[in-house]
Amino acid sequence: MTNAETYDWLYSVRRLDRQIKRKRVKLDALRSCLIPGASRYDVPRVQSTPEDKLEAVYLQVDELERQVEELRLRLAETINAITDAIDQLEDENEATVLTCFYIGRQSMIKVAAQIYVSERTAYYIRKRAVRHLAELMDRA
């Protein structure tokens, strides 16, 4: 595995997390359409189409819930695979940096503070750790 592929694999946690958040926002918007207060009762109801719009919204909500659950399962599997790979690193600082940054989604400033180094050193450790992780993945 190249360094670029390793970075891409590690960033997949953040990508999946963003996808889940976007779908949840859309899901919340659709659910708000189902709240009784969203319907207007002061206007006489005239059916302009034979289909019920609420049923279509329910179907969209169900589909989005299914997609979110699938993404959550993929996220959990990805986190487990990455954590298993990181656990193989010999250097504790490298493992901590990768775990905190990619799995814990912490900023590099916070990661650096956790291992008592400068932010620049934390970036260097991350780069070295990714290189070592790529080498480990090639051997596996």
Residue pairs with C-beta under 8 A, 6 or more apart in sequence:
1 9
1 134
1 137
1 138
2 134
3 130
3 131
3 134
5 134
6 130
6 133
6 134
6 137
7 130
9 82
10 82
10 98
10 102
10 130
10 133
11 102
12 78
13 75
13 78
13 79
13 82
13 102
13 103
13 105
14 102
14 105
16 71
16 74
16 75
16 78
17 75
17 105
19 71
20 68
20 71
20 72
20 75
23 64
23 67
23 68
23 71
24 68
26 64
27 61
27 64
27 65
27 68
30 57
30 60
30 61
30 64
31 61
32 38
33 57
34 54
34 57
34 58
34 61
79 103
82 102
82 103
83 99
83 103
85 133
85 136
85 137
86 95
86 98
86 99
86 103
86 133
87 95
88 136
89 95
89 98
89 129
89 132
89 133
89 136
90 132
91 125
91 128
91 129
91 132
93 115
93 117
93 125
94 125
94 126
94 128
94 129
94 132
95 129
96 111
96 114
96 115
97 111
97 115
97 122
97 125
97 126
97 129
98 126
98 129
98 130
98 133
100 106
100 110
100 111
100 114
101 108
101 111
101 126
106 114
108 119
108 122
108 123
108 126
109 119
111 122
111 126
112 118
112 119
112 121
112 122
115 122
115 125
117 125
